[in-house]
Amino acid sequence: MANFKKPIQNYPLGKRVVIMSMIFFFLICGLLNFFISGDQQFSNLAYSFLQGKLYFTQTKVAVYDTALFEGKFYWPLQPFPAIILIPFVYIFSLFGKFFLQGYLQFFLVAGVFYLIYRICRKIKYSSNDSLFLAFAFCFSSVFLGVALWPWSWYYSQVVATFLLFLGLYEFLSKKRHWVLGVISGLLFLTRTPASLIIVLFVADIYFNTHTTFRSRLLNLTKIISPFILAIFLAFLYNQLRFRNIFELGYNFQLIKGSALKAREYGIFNLIHLPGNLYYFLLSSPTPVFKDGLSHVLTYPYIKANPWGVSIFFTSPYFLYLFLLKYKNRLLKLMWVTALIIALPILLYYGVGYRQFGYRYSLDFLPLLFLILLIGYRRKYRILSKAFKIVILVVAHTNLYLFITFLSDFI
């Protein structure tokens, strides 16, 4: 990575700006993650696991979004984000302290930054451009919203994003198939739609005609076996909680208002597709009016729509995807995989209220970002000054919108 022992004033202006911005944003990230203590369901669940229970044993857990079954409150989200907290929760409990999810989340965000930097270097971007691109995904995209605020829903998506980039880095470097299988399995136990990235890994083996049939079969076995084990463990987890291997708890989830009404149309249904596409592609920040009659704007003038803001507002550089060519087989496979991951998300009843941007897109956004990285590198070679300026301006605009979004919920 960049040699930060070198005095910062000796770096070119562009690198100095991105390093200072990086320090600023990571400082904010650290402050928020280390001091926000609300909605810690995964840490609470880890504590329950230590007691040998699958339901919340603490009395102070926020019950909204939990699943009430036979008088006990369960967490419907997949368990791996809680499992990795277990050793930390245990150690802190020995001293009578509570381990906040944000303590780990901060380092996962830093891990995402590092993995993207390594991926960019693997694709032959310069060190300077790689820093800009790592900064772009972490803070000039919807990822900023989950990175800065360690609510349980966001924390699980940070874990999934870290695993996705870890899998993509492994895929581009050593390509150890059993590792790819383990990562896919852990994704299934974190954010199930994101685990469909296994389609890319399997398709890459299938279409690799330079190896023998026996070799391809062996590699497929290495990938699929850990994934099947993860599915089995998830089924067992569901059976022990709800006596139904297919029930995650969403049918018993304590929700109200618009989310409850939307669920009446089905948890997965084509009727949800237009709404999800709108918030993913078209939704804009909303104006703040001085009163309920006039159109006189008042501070903060615009704010993030809590139902979601389009990807082209939170990360307009994705517009480059429409300017690239996709003759390469790998890029085509990544596009197909991204669409397969996106399909169940876009058919899901929950748009994701109380979010910055369309956060469910993080299950496939790393793939779109990698497509952008590879395609842009092949067409333009280096990042233009305009591209870099957009990254920096959007990061600070996103931070402003994120603050306006939080003002409605804290």
C-alpha beads as a LAMMPS data file, in Angstrom:
LAMMPS data file: protein, C-alpha beads

410 atoms
409 bonds

1 atom types
1 bond types

-500.0 500.0 xlo xhi
-500.0 500.0 ylo yhi
-500.0 500.0 zlo zhi

Masses

1 110.0

Atoms # bond

1 1 1 0.000 0.000 0.000
2 1 1 1.051 3.635 -0.012
3 1 1 4.149 4.431 2.010
4 1 1 2.689 6.695 4.715
5 1 1 6.117 7.123 6.342
6 1 1 6.853 9.635 3.599
7 1 1 5.922 13.218 4.686
8 1 1 2.487 14.022 3.270
9 1 1 3.683 17.357 1.869
10 1 1 5.986 15.422 -0.469
11 1 1 3.073 13.663 -2.174
12 1 1 1.482 15.029 -5.361
13 1 1 -1.488 17.304 -4.675
14 1 1 -4.073 14.693 -5.714
15 1 1 -2.684 12.071 -3.370
16 1 1 -2.441 14.590 -0.528
17 1 1 -6.101 15.497 -0.972
18 1 1 -7.332 11.905 -0.991
19 1 1 -5.149 10.940 1.990
20 1 1 -6.424 13.890 4.018
21 1 1 -10.008 13.064 3.012
22 1 1 -9.416 9.435 3.912
23 1 1 -8.130 10.407 7.370
24 1 1 -11.112 12.740 7.876
25 1 1 -13.708 10.130 6.925
26 1 1 -12.085 7.323 8.898
27 1 1 -11.942 9.629 11.922
28 1 1 -15.693 10.197 11.637
29 1 1 -16.193 6.476 11.061
30 1 1 -14.235 5.633 14.203
31 1 1 -16.011 8.193 16.374
32 1 1 -19.475 7.019 15.342
33 1 1 -18.741 3.298 15.470
34 1 1 -17.088 3.481 18.873
35 1 1 -19.769 5.578 20.550
36 1 1 -23.134 4.614 19.017
37 1 1 -24.803 2.093 21.314
38 1 1 -28.336 1.697 19.895
39 1 1 -29.771 -1.318 18.043
40 1 1 -27.111 -3.825 19.066
41 1 1 -29.132 -6.961 18.285
42 1 1 -26.183 -8.945 16.944
43 1 1 -24.093 -8.306 20.051
44 1 1 -27.105 -9.254 22.159
45 1 1 -27.594 -12.400 20.085
46 1 1 -23.921 -13.313 20.536
47 1 1 -24.459 -13.004 24.295
48 1 1 -27.482 -15.324 24.001
49 1 1 -25.409 -17.851 22.037
50 1 1 -22.887 -17.868 24.882
51 1 1 -25.748 -18.837 27.184
52 1 1 -26.768 -21.662 24.868
53 1 1 -29.931 -19.897 23.671
54 1 1 -31.102 -18.935 20.171
55 1 1 -33.484 -16.217 21.365
56 1 1 -32.735 -12.936 23.103
57 1 1 -32.157 -13.502 26.798
58 1 1 -31.721 -9.815 27.666
59 1 1 -34.715 -7.693 28.611
60 1 1 -33.498 -4.407 27.080
61 1 1 -33.299 -5.546 23.451
62 1 1 -35.319 -3.391 21.018
63 1 1 -38.118 -5.660 19.805
64 1 1 -38.905 -3.883 16.517
65 1 1 -38.006 -6.150 13.578
66 1 1 -37.558 -9.137 15.905
67 1 1 -39.631 -12.302 15.388
68 1 1 -41.995 -13.214 18.234
69 1 1 -42.508 -16.977 18.406
70 1 1 -44.025 -18.832 21.347
71 1 1 -43.347 -15.940 23.702
72 1 1 -39.666 -15.514 22.787
73 1 1 -37.983 -12.887 20.631
74 1 1 -35.713 -14.097 17.819
75 1 1 -33.567 -12.203 15.343
76 1 1 -34.655 -13.082 11.761
77 1 1 -31.398 -12.014 10.136
78 1 1 -28.798 -14.702 9.483
79 1 1 -26.473 -15.541 12.422
80 1 1 -22.883 -15.237 11.155
81 1 1 -22.513 -11.525 12.052
82 1 1 -23.351 -12.544 15.634
83 1 1 -21.067 -15.601 15.578
84 1 1 -17.952 -13.535 14.805
85 1 1 -18.810 -11.292 17.762
86 1 1 -18.887 -14.170 20.260
87 1 1 -15.210 -14.088 21.376
88 1 1 -15.265 -10.304 21.788
89 1 1 -18.576 -10.322 23.654
90 1 1 -17.240 -13.073 25.935
91 1 1 -13.994 -11.247 26.776
92 1 1 -15.800 -7.972 27.463
93 1 1 -18.378 -9.751 29.636
94 1 1 -15.585 -10.999 31.905
95 1 1 -15.009 -7.364 32.842
96 1 1 -18.696 -6.500 33.054
97 1 1 -18.610 -4.553 29.770
98 1 1 -20.767 -4.731 26.668
99 1 1 -19.038 -5.161 23.296
100 1 1 -20.558 -2.800 20.744
101 1 1 -20.902 -3.972 17.142
102 1 1 -19.216 -0.793 16.004
103 1 1 -15.925 -1.819 17.625
104 1 1 -15.633 -4.590 15.031
105 1 1 -17.444 -2.735 12.268
106 1 1 -14.789 -0.017 12.112
107 1 1 -12.090 -2.587 11.332
108 1 1 -14.316 -4.321 8.794
109 1 1 -14.758 -0.983 6.986
110 1 1 -10.975 -0.543 7.023
111 1 1 -10.732 -4.105 5.676
112 1 1 -13.081 -3.258 2.806
113 1 1 -10.909 -0.237 1.969
114 1 1 -7.753 -2.367 2.000
115 1 1 -9.273 -5.165 -0.106
116 1 1 -10.467 -2.712 -2.756
117 1 1 -7.000 -1.138 -2.827
118 1 1 -5.421 -4.593 -3.333
119 1 1 -7.951 -5.455 -6.061
120 1 1 -7.155 -2.205 -7.875
121 1 1 -3.436 -2.905 -7.689
122 1 1 -4.137 -6.411 -9.020
123 1 1 -5.879 -4.834 -12.013
124 1 1 -2.761 -2.670 -12.520
125 1 1 -4.049 0.696 -11.310
126 1 1 -1.401 2.981 -9.865
127 1 1 -1.107 3.391 -6.115
128 1 1 -2.655 6.859 -6.365
129 1 1 -5.610 5.728 -8.476
130 1 1 -6.125 2.710 -6.211
131 1 1 -6.446 4.983 -3.174
132 1 1 -9.027 7.105 -4.988
133 1 1 -11.043 4.053 -6.011
134 1 1 -10.991 2.489 -2.543
135 1 1 -12.101 5.841 -1.150
136 1 1 -14.802 6.021 -3.851
137 1 1 -16.564 2.832 -2.820
138 1 1 -16.223 3.345 0.924
139 1 1 -17.379 6.960 1.091
140 1 1 -18.664 8.026 -2.345
141 1 1 -21.372 5.381 -2.476
142 1 1 -24.264 3.966 -0.489
143 1 1 -21.679 2.061 1.586
144 1 1 -21.003 5.281 3.503
145 1 1 -24.418 4.976 5.155
146 1 1 -23.742 1.542 6.639
147 1 1 -20.053 2.175 7.341
148 1 1 -20.651 5.162 9.581
149 1 1 -23.551 3.880 11.671
150 1 1 -23.401 0.502 13.470
151 1 1 -27.092 -0.368 13.709
152 1 1 -27.579 -4.128 13.413
153 1 1 -29.059 -4.023 9.897
154 1 1 -26.109 -1.950 8.713
155 1 1 -23.531 -4.013 10.560
156 1 1 -24.676 -7.195 8.782
157 1 1 -24.265 -5.456 5.425
158 1 1 -20.763 -4.310 6.330
159 1 1 -19.908 -7.943 7.147
160 1 1 -21.398 -9.068 3.816
161 1 1 -19.569 -6.357 1.855
162 1 1 -16.276 -7.352 3.472
163 1 1 -16.885 -11.012 2.559
164 1 1 -17.845 -10.084 -1.010
165 1 1 -14.645 -8.139 -1.611
166 1 1 -12.641 -10.853 0.141
167 1 1 -14.154 -13.375 -2.271
168 1 1 -13.511 -11.173 -5.296
169 1 1 -9.896 -10.606 -4.255
170 1 1 -9.398 -14.362 -3.808
171 1 1 -11.040 -14.928 -7.199
172 1 1 -8.638 -12.507 -8.907
173 1 1 -5.529 -13.726 -7.115
174 1 1 -4.971 -17.244 -5.746
175 1 1 -8.420 -18.563 -6.736
176 1 1 -8.399 -21.341 -4.145
177 1 1 -11.771 -22.930 -4.801
178 1 1 -12.335 -24.229 -1.286
179 1 1 -11.752 -20.687 0.035
180 1 1 -14.291 -19.325 -2.441
181 1 1 -16.729 -21.997 -1.262
182 1 1 -16.211 -21.097 2.405
183 1 1 -16.679 -17.378 1.696
184 1 1 -19.868 -18.096 -0.273
185 1 1 -21.147 -20.223 2.602
186 1 1 -20.419 -17.479 5.140
187 1 1 -22.251 -15.033 2.886
188 1 1 -25.265 -17.364 2.920
189 1 1 -25.160 -17.149 6.726
190 1 1 -24.876 -13.342 6.570
191 1 1 -26.884 -11.931 3.653
192 1 1 -28.330 -14.833 1.666
193 1 1 -28.820 -12.966 -1.665
194 1 1 -25.136 -11.921 -1.618
195 1 1 -24.121 -15.597 -1.436
196 1 1 -25.320 -15.998 -5.025
197 1 1 -21.916 -14.660 -6.003
198 1 1 -21.118 -18.372 -6.051
199 1 1 -22.727 -18.330 -9.522
200 1 1 -19.703 -16.386 -10.789
201 1 1 -17.249 -18.836 -9.242
202 1 1 -19.101 -21.893 -10.563
203 1 1 -19.583 -20.410 -14.046
204 1 1 -15.885 -19.555 -14.248
205 1 1 -15.039 -23.216 -13.667
206 1 1 -17.712 -24.474 -16.057
207 1 1 -16.572 -22.292 -18.954
208 1 1 -12.868 -22.929 -18.381
209 1 1 -12.163 -25.282 -21.292
210 1 1 -8.403 -25.241 -20.637
211 1 1 -8.747 -27.792 -17.830
212 1 1 -9.866 -31.405 -17.868
213 1 1 -13.395 -32.496 -16.961
214 1 1 -12.042 -34.261 -13.871
215 1 1 -10.244 -31.104 -12.718
216 1 1 -13.357 -28.997 -13.218
217 1 1 -15.470 -31.508 -11.301
218 1 1 -12.978 -31.476 -8.418
219 1 1 -12.955 -27.671 -8.299
220 1 1 -16.750 -27.562 -8.364
221 1 1 -16.841 -29.975 -5.437
222 1 1 -14.425 -27.776 -3.485
223 1 1 -16.680 -24.750 -3.986
224 1 1 -20.090 -26.336 -3.567
225 1 1 -19.344 -28.529 -0.515
226 1 1 -18.824 -25.661 2.008
227 1 1 -21.829 -23.881 0.515
228 1 1 -24.077 -26.905 1.007
229 1 1 -22.795 -27.225 4.583
230 1 1 -23.742 -23.590 5.224
231 1 1 -27.252 -24.225 3.856
232 1 1 -27.572 -27.256 6.133
233 1 1 -26.497 -25.195 9.170
234 1 1 -28.986 -22.454 8.255
235 1 1 -31.778 -25.027 7.963
236 1 1 -30.811 -26.503 11.320
237 1 1 -30.804 -23.020 12.883
238 1 1 -34.306 -22.396 11.518
239 1 1 -35.573 -25.786 12.655
240 1 1 -34.330 -25.269 16.202
241 1 1 -35.970 -21.838 16.383
242 1 1 -39.237 -22.201 14.467
243 1 1 -39.555 -25.966 13.802
244 1 1 -39.449 -25.203 10.070
245 1 1 -36.226 -25.320 8.069
246 1 1 -37.488 -22.661 5.635
247 1 1 -38.699 -20.157 8.236
248 1 1 -36.194 -17.407 9.058
249 1 1 -38.693 -15.542 11.201
250 1 1 -39.942 -12.970 8.710
251 1 1 -43.509 -14.301 8.956
252 1 1 -43.406 -13.575 12.708
253 1 1 -41.547 -10.280 12.410
254 1 1 -42.810 -7.389 14.528
255 1 1 -43.284 -4.639 11.984
256 1 1 -45.919 -1.958 11.514
257 1 1 -47.107 0.763 9.171
258 1 1 -46.096 0.715 5.511
259 1 1 -43.803 -2.312 5.878
260 1 1 -46.646 -4.385 7.321
261 1 1 -48.952 -3.318 4.487
262 1 1 -46.302 -4.135 1.861
263 1 1 -45.809 -7.620 3.340
264 1 1 -49.517 -8.329 2.807
265 1 1 -48.757 -8.402 -0.934
266 1 1 -46.219 -11.180 -0.376
267 1 1 -42.657 -11.319 0.941
268 1 1 -41.440 -11.847 -2.644
269 1 1 -43.673 -10.599 -5.438
270 1 1 -43.393 -8.883 -8.829
271 1 1 -45.578 -6.118 -7.422
272 1 1 -42.587 -4.916 -5.370
273 1 1 -40.301 -4.580 -8.426
274 1 1 -41.265 -1.031 -9.571
275 1 1 -40.840 0.431 -6.074
276 1 1 -37.436 -1.155 -5.546
277 1 1 -36.247 -0.059 -8.981
278 1 1 -37.439 3.473 -8.287
279 1 1 -35.450 3.817 -5.061
280 1 1 -32.417 2.103 -6.593
281 1 1 -32.281 4.092 -9.847
282 1 1 -34.445 7.217 -9.708
283 1 1 -35.152 8.515 -6.205
284 1 1 -33.581 11.878 -5.397
285 1 1 -32.947 13.840 -2.188
286 1 1 -36.035 15.713 -1.000
287 1 1 -36.356 19.495 -0.499
288 1 1 -36.901 20.962 2.972
289 1 1 -39.605 23.632 2.986
290 1 1 -40.020 26.401 5.520
291 1 1 -43.719 25.641 5.981
292 1 1 -46.420 23.357 4.694
293 1 1 -47.838 25.769 2.127
294 1 1 -45.057 27.630 0.344
295 1 1 -42.091 26.288 -1.572
296 1 1 -39.638 28.438 0.353
297 1 1 -36.624 26.308 1.201
298 1 1 -35.028 26.334 4.621
299 1 1 -31.942 24.731 6.163
300 1 1 -30.683 22.077 5.422
301 1 1 -32.482 22.791 2.072
302 1 1 -32.272 19.198 0.883
303 1 1 -32.098 15.932 2.795
304 1 1 -31.745 12.270 1.964
305 1 1 -34.991 10.433 1.350
306 1 1 -35.134 7.838 4.183
307 1 1 -36.689 5.335 1.760
308 1 1 -33.602 5.477 -0.431
309 1 1 -31.652 7.621 -2.877
310 1 1 -30.630 6.561 -6.382
311 1 1 -27.221 5.002 -6.994
312 1 1 -26.595 7.810 -9.493
313 1 1 -26.868 10.399 -6.711
314 1 1 -24.782 8.532 -4.135
315 1 1 -22.190 7.331 -6.688
316 1 1 -22.625 8.984 -10.114
317 1 1 -19.396 7.442 -11.416
318 1 1 -21.413 4.247 -11.991
319 1 1 -22.757 6.033 -15.089
320 1 1 -19.485 4.941 -16.713
321 1 1 -20.974 1.429 -16.819
322 1 1 -23.039 2.604 -19.797
323 1 1 -19.900 3.708 -21.665
324 1 1 -17.886 0.509 -21.384
325 1 1 -17.704 -2.506 -23.682
326 1 1 -18.441 -6.003 -22.437
327 1 1 -16.898 -8.348 -24.975
328 1 1 -14.835 -10.063 -22.298
329 1 1 -16.362 -13.304 -20.949
330 1 1 -15.488 -12.505 -17.340
331 1 1 -17.325 -9.174 -17.474
332 1 1 -20.370 -10.889 -18.975
333 1 1 -20.347 -13.521 -16.214
334 1 1 -20.119 -10.803 -13.573
335 1 1 -23.070 -8.939 -15.094
336 1 1 -25.191 -12.099 -15.129
337 1 1 -24.236 -12.856 -11.521
338 1 1 -25.054 -9.306 -10.409
339 1 1 -28.495 -9.570 -12.034
340 1 1 -29.136 -12.939 -10.383
341 1 1 -28.242 -11.478 -6.968
342 1 1 -30.368 -8.384 -7.620
343 1 1 -33.509 -10.293 -8.624
344 1 1 -34.654 -11.539 -5.164
345 1 1 -33.737 -8.145 -3.665
346 1 1 -35.842 -6.249 -6.194
347 1 1 -38.789 -8.620 -5.614
348 1 1 -38.587 -8.289 -1.808
349 1 1 -41.337 -6.422 0.034
350 1 1 -38.940 -4.400 2.189
351 1 1 -37.483 -1.406 0.364
352 1 1 -35.287 -0.693 3.386
353 1 1 -36.705 2.292 5.224
354 1 1 -34.366 4.291 7.470
355 1 1 -31.444 4.042 5.105
356 1 1 -28.995 6.219 3.207
357 1 1 -29.235 5.304 -0.447
358 1 1 -30.636 1.954 -1.523
359 1 1 -28.591 -0.129 0.893
360 1 1 -29.811 -3.560 -0.250
361 1 1 -27.879 -2.918 -3.472
362 1 1 -24.719 -3.615 -1.451
363 1 1 -25.384 -7.311 -2.035
364 1 1 -24.458 -6.841 -5.710
365 1 1 -22.776 -3.418 -5.820
366 1 1 -19.253 -4.833 -5.225
367 1 1 -19.677 -6.839 -8.438
368 1 1 -20.793 -3.755 -10.370
369 1 1 -17.840 -1.879 -8.906
370 1 1 -15.420 -4.580 -10.052
371 1 1 -16.979 -4.487 -13.528
372 1 1 -16.394 -0.731 -13.518
373 1 1 -12.789 -1.142 -12.332
374 1 1 -11.895 -3.676 -15.025
375 1 1 -13.807 -1.993 -17.845
376 1 1 -12.560 1.505 -17.037
377 1 1 -8.949 0.325 -16.784
378 1 1 -9.132 -1.357 -20.183
379 1 1 -10.698 1.650 -21.907
380 1 1 -9.118 4.670 -20.193
381 1 1 -6.028 3.207 -18.440
382 1 1 -5.854 5.872 -15.690
383 1 1 -8.414 7.846 -13.693
384 1 1 -9.135 11.247 -15.172
385 1 1 -8.940 14.385 -13.030
386 1 1 -12.686 14.823 -13.505
387 1 1 -13.309 11.309 -12.167
388 1 1 -11.210 12.046 -9.076
389 1 1 -12.928 15.376 -8.464
390 1 1 -16.340 13.687 -8.696
391 1 1 -15.242 11.098 -6.126
392 1 1 -14.144 13.734 -3.619
393 1 1 -17.120 16.058 -4.150
394 1 1 -19.657 13.221 -3.915
395 1 1 -18.080 11.905 -0.698
396 1 1 -18.618 15.220 1.061
397 1 1 -22.090 15.623 -0.461
398 1 1 -22.968 12.126 0.757
399 1 1 -21.751 13.015 4.244
400 1 1 -23.955 16.121 4.248
401 1 1 -26.992 14.112 3.102
402 1 1 -26.215 11.369 5.619
403 1 1 -26.235 13.921 8.443
404 1 1 -29.618 15.235 7.273
405 1 1 -30.890 11.664 7.146
406 1 1 -29.760 10.967 10.717
407 1 1 -31.408 14.122 12.035
408 1 1 -34.802 12.445 11.561
409 1 1 -33.900 9.384 13.626
410 1 1 -31.725 10.529 16.541

Bonds

1 1 1 2
2 1 2 3
3 1 3 4
4 1 4 5
5 1 5 6
6 1 6 7
7 1 7 8
8 1 8 9
9 1 9 10
10 1 10 11
11 1 11 12
12 1 12 13
13 1 13 14
14 1 14 15
15 1 15 16
16 1 16 17
17 1 17 18
18 1 18 19
19 1 19 20
20 1 20 21
21 1 21 22
22 1 22 23
23 1 23 24
24 1 24 25
25 1 25 26
26 1 26 27
27 1 27 28
28 1 28 29
29 1 29 30
30 1 30 31
31 1 31 32
32 1 32 33
33 1 33 34
34 1 34 35
35 1 35 36
36 1 36 37
37 1 37 38
38 1 38 39
39 1 39 40
40 1 40 41
41 1 41 42
42 1 42 43
43 1 43 44
44 1 44 45
45 1 45 46
46 1 46 47
47 1 47 48
48 1 48 49
49 1 49 50
50 1 50 51
51 1 51 52
52 1 52 53
53 1 53 54
54 1 54 55
55 1 55 56
56 1 56 57
57 1 57 58
58 1 58 59
59 1 59 60
60 1 60 61
61 1 61 62
62 1 62 63
63 1 63 64
64 1 64 65
65 1 65 66
66 1 66 67
67 1 67 68
68 1 68 69
69 1 69 70
70 1 70 71
71 1 71 72
72 1 72 73
73 1 73 74
74 1 74 75
75 1 75 76
76 1 76 77
77 1 77 78
78 1 78 79
79 1 79 80
80 1 80 81
81 1 81 82
82 1 82 83
83 1 83 84
84 1 84 85
85 1 85 86
86 1 86 87
87 1 87 88
88 1 88 89
89 1 89 90
90 1 90 91
91 1 91 92
92 1 92 93
93 1 93 94
94 1 94 95
95 1 95 96
96 1 96 97
97 1 97 98
98 1 98 99
99 1 99 100
100 1 100 101
101 1 101 102
102 1 102 103
103 1 103 104
104 1 104 105
105 1 105 106
106 1 106 107
107 1 107 108
108 1 108 109
109 1 109 110
110 1 110 111
111 1 111 112
112 1 112 113
113 1 113 114
114 1 114 115
115 1 115 116
116 1 116 117
117 1 117 118
118 1 118 119
119 1 119 120
120 1 120 121
121 1 121 122
122 1 122 123
123 1 123 124
124 1 124 125
125 1 125 126
126 1 126 127
127 1 127 128
128 1 128 129
129 1 129 130
130 1 130 131
131 1 131 132
132 1 132 133
133 1 133 134
134 1 134 135
135 1 135 136
136 1 136 137
137 1 137 138
138 1 138 139
139 1 139 140
140 1 140 141
141 1 141 142
142 1 142 143
143 1 143 144
144 1 144 145
145 1 145 146
146 1 146 147
147 1 147 148
148 1 148 149
149 1 149 150
150 1 150 151
151 1 151 152
152 1 152 153
153 1 153 154
154 1 154 155
155 1 155 156
156 1 156 157
157 1 157 158
158 1 158 159
159 1 159 160
160 1 160 161
161 1 161 162
162 1 162 163
163 1 163 164
164 1 164 165
165 1 165 166
166 1 166 167
167 1 167 168
168 1 168 169
169 1 169 170
170 1 170 171
171 1 171 172
172 1 172 173
173 1 173 174
174 1 174 175
175 1 175 176
176 1 176 177
177 1 177 178
178 1 178 179
179 1 179 180
180 1 180 181
181 1 181 182
182 1 182 183
183 1 183 184
184 1 184 185
185 1 185 186
186 1 186 187
187 1 187 188
188 1 188 189
189 1 189 190
190 1 190 191
191 1 191 192
192 1 192 193
193 1 193 194
194 1 194 195
195 1 195 196
196 1 196 197
197 1 197 198
198 1 198 199
199 1 199 200
200 1 200 201
201 1 201 202
202 1 202 203
203 1 203 204
204 1 204 205
205 1 205 206
206 1 206 207
207 1 207 208
208 1 208 209
209 1 209 210
210 1 210 211
211 1 211 212
212 1 212 213
213 1 213 214
214 1 214 215
215 1 215 216
216 1 216 217
217 1 217 218
218 1 218 219
219 1 219 220
220 1 220 221
221 1 221 222
222 1 222 223
223 1 223 224
224 1 224 225
225 1 225 226
226 1 226 227
227 1 227 228
228 1 228 229
229 1 229 230
230 1 230 231
231 1 231 232
232 1 232 233
233 1 233 234
234 1 234 235
235 1 235 236
236 1 236 237
237 1 237 238
238 1 238 239
239 1 239 240
240 1 240 241
241 1 241 242
242 1 242 243
243 1 243 244
244 1 244 245
245 1 245 246
246 1 246 247
247 1 247 248
248 1 248 249
249 1 249 250
250 1 250 251
251 1 251 252
252 1 252 253
253 1 253 254
254 1 254 255
255 1 255 256
256 1 256 257
257 1 257 258
258 1 258 259
259 1 259 260
260 1 260 261
261 1 261 262
262 1 262 263
263 1 263 264
264 1 264 265
265 1 265 266
266 1 266 267
267 1 267 268
268 1 268 269
269 1 269 270
270 1 270 271
271 1 271 272
272 1 272 273
273 1 273 274
274 1 274 275
275 1 275 276
276 1 276 277
277 1 277 278
278 1 278 279
279 1 279 280
280 1 280 281
281 1 281 282
282 1 282 283
283 1 283 284
284 1 284 285
285 1 285 286
286 1 286 287
287 1 287 288
288 1 288 289
289 1 289 290
290 1 290 291
291 1 291 292
292 1 292 293
293 1 293 294
294 1 294 295
295 1 295 296
296 1 296 297
297 1 297 298
298 1 298 299
299 1 299 300
300 1 300 301
301 1 301 302
302 1 302 303
303 1 303 304
304 1 304 305
305 1 305 306
306 1 306 307
307 1 307 308
308 1 308 309
309 1 309 310
310 1 310 311
311 1 311 312
312 1 312 313
313 1 313 314
314 1 314 315
315 1 315 316
316 1 316 317
317 1 317 318
318 1 318 319
319 1 319 320
320 1 320 321
321 1 321 322
322 1 322 323
323 1 323 324
324 1 324 325
325 1 325 326
326 1 326 327
327 1 327 328
328 1 328 329
329 1 329 330
330 1 330 331
331 1 331 332
332 1 332 333
333 1 333 334
334 1 334 335
335 1 335 336
336 1 336 337
337 1 337 338
338 1 338 339
339 1 339 340
340 1 340 341
341 1 341 342
342 1 342 343
343 1 343 344
344 1 344 345
345 1 345 346
346 1 346 347
347 1 347 348
348 1 348 349
349 1 349 350
350 1 350 351
351 1 351 352
352 1 352 353
353 1 353 354
354 1 354 355
355 1 355 356
356 1 356 357
357 1 357 358
358 1 358 359
359 1 359 360
360 1 360 361
361 1 361 362
362 1 362 363
363 1 363 364
364 1 364 365
365 1 365 366
366 1 366 367
367 1 367 368
368 1 368 369
369 1 369 370
370 1 370 371
371 1 371 372
372 1 372 373
373 1 373 374
374 1 374 375
375 1 375 376
376 1 376 377
377 1 377 378
378 1 378 379
379 1 379 380
380 1 380 381
381 1 381 382
382 1 382 383
383 1 383 384
384 1 384 385
385 1 385 386
386 1 386 387
387 1 387 388
388 1 388 389
389 1 389 390
390 1 390 391
391 1 391 392
392 1 392 393
393 1 393 394
394 1 394 395
395 1 395 396
396 1 396 397
397 1 397 398
398 1 398 399
399 1 399 400
400 1 400 401
401 1 401 402
402 1 402 403
403 1 403 404
404 1 404 405
405 1 405 406
406 1 406 407
407 1 407 408
408 1 408 409
409 1 409 410
